[in-house]
Amino acid sequence: MKNIKKILMGLGIVLAFLVSTGMIFEFGKSDAPVDGLVPTPTLSLAEQNVLLSKLVVEYDDVRKISFYYDKTSNRNYDTNDVMLYISQRDGGAPQFHLKIHYTSDDWLFIKRYYFVTDGKTSQLVPGKVERDNGSGAIWEWSDAGVDSNVLEIINDIISSKEAKIRYDGTQYYDDRVITNREKTALKNVLIALPALAN
């Protein structure tokens, strides 16, 4: 338990540094990782392994980037999901990304997302929403870097008793409760950053 508290305290220091120096991207501005040194708490190999044990890694050998996802996150577009992942270019610093999926049988043409966490409402306007369809289903999703506002929303979701997302479209919207699995997955990725930055 002491190690987890030490890691979480160190993560707070890292996130404060990233926000204050602008190393965390604005939502919708970029999905490229940041190169450079990121000050992090020094973790033992055992502590790194504990943090990374809940993640799965995919490597893009063309772009030379590793992608770290929670093992329970669905990376396909055929589910409704709010997920956090980390990208890290070879030799570069790790970077958070927020990916939001919506699927249904009818288009919303999503313009923004609203999050309600224990009565607190926050809004995200994605820089770009991708769309596709097939076999009677539609998919809408956004995938972008994380800024301090997005990081605050993620923390609010993780710590909330109840969190909801509204996929807000041009004329219609769809609401749903963010699941405990999604909350745990967000937390697992959030606390893994120091292990990758060591």
N, C-alpha and C positions, 0 to 999 in steps of 0.2 A: 504494500500500500504506500509506503514511503517513496518508493521509486516512481509510482504513478503520480503522486503529488509533485515530486521533483520535476517530472516530465511535463506535467500540465503547467507548472509555474514557468518552466523554461519556454514552453510554447507561447505563453502569454507575452514573454519578453520578445520572442522572435516576431510574433504577429504585430506587436506595437512598433518594432523596428521597421518591419516591412511596410506598414501603413505610413509611418512618419517619413520614410524615404521614398515613397511612391513606387516601391518594387512590386506591389500587388497591383495588377492591371485593373482598369475600370471595366465594368461589365459591358460586354459588347465591343470593346475597343480592339482586343487582340487575343489570339489563342496561342501565341508563341511563348515559350518559356523564357525566363530572364536568365542571362548568363551573368556570372559574378559570384562573389562570396556572400553567404548569408550567415550572420553570426547565430549560432545555436548552442544550447547547452551540450556539454560533452557527455555522450552516452556510451555506456559499455556495449560490447557486442551483444551481450544477453539482452540488454534493454532495447537495442535496435531490433533484435530478432522478435521480441515480444510485440513491439509496435507493428512490424511488417508482417507478422504471421497472419493477420486478418485481411491482407491485401493479396491481389493477384497482379502480376505484371505482364504486360504485352509490349514487345519491342518492335519498332518500325525500323528495319535495317536500311531502308532507303533514306529516310529523314534523320536517322540516328537519334531517335527519341524513345524513351521508356515511358509507358503509361501505367500508372498504379491505380487500381480500382478496389473497392471493397469486394470481397468474395461473393456477397449476396446481391450486389447491384446488377441490374439487367442492363446491359449495354446495347441491346437491340431497341428499335424504335416502336415495338409492338406492345408496349406497356406504358402506363402512366407512372412516372417516376421523377423524383427530384434527387439528383446525385451529385456528389463531389468527387473529383479525381485529381490526380497529380500528374503533370508531365515533367520530364527532365531530359533535356538534350544532353548527349554525351559531353561530359566535362562542364555542364552548366548547373545552375541552381534550380531546385524544384519549384514548380509553379502550380497553384490551385486553379481549377476550372469548375464551373457549375454547369451542369447539363440538366435540362428540363424536357421531359417527354410528355406528349399528349397523344392519345389514340382514341378513336371513336368511329362511328359510321357516317359522321357528317362534319364538315369543315367549321371551324371557328374563325379562322384567319386571325390568329392570336396577335395582339398588339402589345399586351402587357400582362404581368402576373401580379396578383395581390396575395400576400401572405398574412394570415391572422394567427398570432401566437398568443394564447391566453388573453385575448381581447385587444392586443396591440396589432394595428394594421400597418403593413409596409408594402411598398410598390417597387417592382422592377420593370424597367422598359428595356427589352433586349435590342441589341444593335441589329440583329438579323434573326428571323425565324425561318427555318427550312421546312419544306413540305414534300410529302410524297403520298401515294395511295396505291392500293392493289387489293384484289379479292374482296371488294366491298368495304375495306377499311381505309381510314385516312390516318396519317401521322404528321404531327407538327412538333418541331423541337428547336431548341436553342442551345448553344454551347459556347461559352465565353469565359474569359478570365475573370478573376474575383477582385473587387476593390473593397475598401473598408466598410461601405454600406452593405454590400452583399455578405461580407463576413459577419456583420452584426445580425443580419437576418438568419444566417446559418446557425449562429450561436443561439438565437432566440428559438429556432425550431428545435434544436437539440435539447435545450433546457425546458421546453414547454410541456405542460400536461396535455394540451391539445393544440395541434397546428393544422391549419387548413390552407390550401392553395386555391385560388381562383384563376383559371385560364380565361382571360378576358379578350374577346374577339371584337370584330367590327360591329356586329349586331347582337351576338349572343355570348354567353359565358357558361362555364362548367366549373363547379366546385367539388372538391373532395378533401377528405382528411388525409394528412400525411401520416403514413403508418409508422409503427414503432421500429419495423425493420429499416425503413428509410432513415429514421433518426439515428439508429445505431450505426448504420453505414456511413452517414455524414460524420459522426463522431470518430469512427475508426480511421477515416482518411484524414480528418483534421489533426488528430494527435500524432499521425505518422510522419509529419513533415520533418521534425528534428532528426529522425532516424535516417532520412534521405539526405539531409544537409550535412551530416557528419562526415 
